Amino acid sequence: MSLPGGPHITLAVVPQPLVRQAWESNPQGTLATVLTQAELAVSGMHRMPERRVAHLAGRVAAKSALLHQLQLGGVPLAAHDLGLCQIMAGPEQGRPMAQLPPGCPACDVSITHSHELAVASTTEGGRVGVDLERVRPRGPGFLEDVFTAAEQDWLMHCQRLHGRTPDELWSLGWCIKEAMVKCTGHGLRDSLLQVGFSRWTEQGVVPAAIPWLTDVPEAFSRLITLHPTRPAGGTVTGLIALGRGYALAVLHAAEAASA
């Protein structure tokens, strides 16, 4: 989909129970048609089954997003034509990276997972960051650790404006900050209080329902321009969403900032 200002991102959502079923029935079956043997093997670093399933689901989502993004640009590939690795050291340790054949445009990719869903987003220009959280109660200590007073006031204003619950907006605010860290590079060594925004400007509803998230009548989704309180290396735009008990933020930074 196109974000305010023109950048295009691709978003893919994968239910973890489907990946769990595929893994438990035959690891070399359906999953092996999407993920390479190296990618399947890397998932073994997670000893707990639920973490391994989340890792696999995130990689399946990332490959789906990458394949669709490249196809839209006239570069059709099969799943095994591209790979996924991750940064192994430094402030961005764990950040996924796309390995593409020569001649393909460079793509940035971001992955998140929570509860029973995995989400990935990718773009061909700039950097993208995505975060998904299950909506749950947040105590006063959480608010003080994560949000400035101005951010709390803004989130409460949005909660009243759109008739959402406070827990939904606190979870959404957390997602926005985590997505900012991923797409701008700021805050990689700092607390989330050092990654701030004053507000966002809503630019319209998201043009299509996001499967397993906003495909219900009570869902909320908006395209936004975010207004960071510190330089973010260019314009930050994206989408925010609430639905099916989840909060989601996908942000795009026109230029990568130095960490």
C-alpha positions in Angstrom: 0.0 0.0 0.0 1.1 3.6 -0.5 1.8 5.7 2.5 1.3 9.5 2.8 3.9 11.2 0.6 4.2 8.3 -1.8 6.4 5.5 -0.4 5.1 2.0 -1.0 5.2 -0.7 1.6 4.1 -4.3 1.6 2.6 -5.9 4.7 2.1 -9.6 5.3 0.4 -11.3 8.2 0.8 -15.0 9.1 -1.2 -16.8 11.8 1.3 -18.8 14.0 -1.1 -21.7 14.5 -0.9 -22.5 10.8 2.9 -22.5 10.9 2.9 -24.6 14.1 0.6 -27.2 12.4 2.9 -27.3 9.3 6.0 -27.7 11.5 4.6 -30.4 13.7 3.2 -32.4 10.8 6.3 -32.3 8.5 9.1 -29.7 8.8 10.2 -30.6 5.3 6.8 -30.2 3.8 5.0 -26.9 3.2 7.5 -24.8 5.1 10.4 -26.1 3.0 8.7 -24.8 -0.1 9.0 -21.2 1.3 12.1 -21.3 3.6 15.5 -22.6 2.6 17.2 -25.4 4.6 19.5 -22.7 6.1 16.5 -20.7 7.2 14.8 -23.7 8.7 18.0 -24.6 10.5 18.5 -21.2 12.0 15.1 -21.5 13.7 16.7 -24.3 15.8 18.5 -21.6 17.9 15.2 -21.2 19.7 14.8 -24.2 22.1 11.3 -23.3 23.2 8.8 -24.6 20.6 6.6 -21.4 20.8 9.7 -19.2 20.1 10.7 -21.4 17.2 7.2 -21.3 15.7 7.2 -17.5 16.1 10.6 -17.2 14.3 9.4 -19.4 11.5 6.1 -17.5 11.1 8.0 -14.2 11.0 10.3 -15.5 8.2 7.4 -16.8 6.2 5.7 -13.4 6.5 8.9 -11.6 5.5 9.4 -13.8 2.4 5.8 -13.3 1.4 6.1 -9.5 1.7 9.4 -9.4 -0.2 8.1 -11.6 -3.0 5.0 -9.4 -3.4 7.0 -6.2 -3.2 9.4 -7.3 -5.9 6.7 -8.7 -8.1 4.9 -5.3 -8.1 8.2 -3.8 -9.3 8.4 -6.2 -12.2 10.8 -8.7 -10.6 9.0 -12.0 -10.1 11.0 -14.5 -8.0 10.4 -17.8 -6.3 10.7 -18.2 -2.6 14.1 -20.0 -2.8 15.5 -17.2 -5.1 15.9 -15.0 -2.1 17.1 -15.5 1.5 16.8 -14.0 4.9 19.6 -13.5 7.4 20.1 -11.2 10.4 22.6 -8.7 11.8 24.7 -10.7 14.2 26.3 -8.0 16.3 26.2 -4.3 17.1 23.3 -2.1 18.1 21.0 -3.6 15.5 21.7 -7.2 16.4 18.9 -9.4 15.3 17.5 -7.1 12.6 16.5 -9.1 9.5 18.2 -8.5 6.2 17.1 -9.6 2.7 19.5 -11.5 0.5 18.5 -10.8 -3.1 19.9 -11.9 -6.5 22.1 -9.5 -8.4 20.0 -6.9 -10.2 17.2 -6.8 -7.7 16.4 -3.5 -6.0 17.5 -3.4 -2.4 14.6 -4.0 0.1 14.4 -3.2 3.8 12.4 -5.6 5.9 11.1 -5.6 9.5 9.5 -8.5 11.4 7.4 -8.7 14.6 5.2 -11.3 16.3 2.9 -11.4 19.2 0.5 -14.0 20.6 -0.8 -15.9 17.5 0.3 -13.6 14.7 3.5 -12.7 12.9 3.8 -9.6 10.7 6.4 -8.4 8.3 6.7 -5.3 6.2 9.1 -4.3 3.5 9.9 -1.4 1.2 12.3 -0.6 -1.6 13.2 2.9 -0.4 14.2 4.1 3.0 13.7 2.0 6.2 10.7 0.3 7.6 9.8 -0.7 11.2 6.8 -2.8 12.3 5.6 -3.7 15.8 2.6 -5.8 16.9 1.4 -6.1 20.5 -1.4 -7.9 22.2 -3.6 -5.3 23.9 -3.5 -5.8 27.7 -3.7 -3.7 30.9 -0.8 -1.3 31.5 0.0 0.0 35.0 1.1 3.5 35.9 4.7 2.4 36.2 4.6 1.3 32.5 3.3 4.7 31.4 6.0 6.6 33.3 8.8 4.4 31.9 7.7 4.6 28.3 5.8 7.9 27.6 6.5 11.5 28.4 3.7 13.6 29.9 3.0 15.2 26.5 2.7 11.7 24.8 0.3 10.5 27.5 -1.8 13.6 27.0 -1.9 13.0 23.2 -2.7 9.3 23.5 -5.6 10.1 25.9 -6.8 12.7 23.5 -6.8 10.1 20.7 -8.5 7.6 23.0 -11.4 10.0 23.6 -11.5 11.2 20.0 -11.9 7.7 18.6 -13.8 6.0 21.4 -11.1 3.4 22.1 -10.0 2.1 25.4 -7.0 3.4 27.3 -5.3 0.0 27.1 -5.6 0.1 23.3 -3.9 3.5 23.1 -1.1 2.6 25.5 -0.4 -0.5 23.5 -0.6 1.4 20.2 1.8 4.1 21.6 4.3 1.3 22.6 4.1 -0.1 19.1 4.8 3.3 17.6 7.9 3.8 19.7 9.2 0.3 18.9 8.5 0.8 15.2 10.4 4.2 15.4 13.4 2.4 16.8 13.4 0.0 14.0 12.9 2.4 11.1 15.0 5.4 12.2 17.9 3.8 14.1 17.3 6.3 17.0 17.0 4.9 20.5 18.8 1.7 19.8 20.9 2.2 23.0 18.3 4.4 24.8 15.1 3.9 26.8 11.9 4.5 24.9 11.6 7.8 26.7 14.4 9.0 24.4 12.4 8.1 21.3 9.6 10.6 21.3 6.7 12.0 19.2 4.6 15.0 19.8 1.6 13.8 17.8 0.5 12.4 14.5 -1.5 13.7 11.6 -4.2 11.3 10.3 -4.1 11.1 6.5 -7.1 8.8 6.0 -8.2 5.3 6.6 -6.2 2.3 5.4 -7.7 1.5 2.0 -8.0 -2.3 2.6 -8.6 -4.5 5.6 -5.5 -6.2 7.1 -6.3 -9.9 7.4 -6.6 -11.3 10.9 -6.3 -7.7 12.3 -8.7 -5.1 10.9 -11.1 -7.4 9.0 -13.8 -6.8 11.7 -16.4 -4.0 12.0 -15.0 -2.6 15.2 -11.4 -2.3 14.0 -9.6 1.0 13.7 -6.9 1.9 11.1 -5.4 5.1 9.9 -2.6 6.3 7.6 -0.5 8.8 9.5 2.4 11.3 9.3 4.3 11.0 12.6 5.8 14.1 14.2 8.9 13.0 16.1 10.4 15.2 18.9 14.0 14.5 17.7 15.5 14.4 14.2 14.4 11.2 12.5 16.5 11.3 9.3 13.6 12.4 7.1 9.8 12.2 7.0 8.2 9.4 9.1 4.9 8.1 7.8 3.0 4.9 8.3 -0.1 3.2 9.5 -1.6 2.4 12.9 -4.3 -0.1 13.6 -6.3 -1.7 16.4 -8.3 -4.9 15.9 -9.0 -8.4 17.2 -7.2 -7.5 20.5 -4.0 -6.3 18.8 -2.3 -3.0 18.3 -0.1 -2.5 15.2 2.2 0.3 14.0 4.2 0.3 10.7 6.5 3.2 10.1 8.6 4.3 7.2 11.6 6.7 7.4 12.6 8.3 4.1 16.2 8.2 5.1 18.1 6.0 7.6 19.4 8.0 10.5 22.7 7.2 12.2 22.3 5.3 15.5 
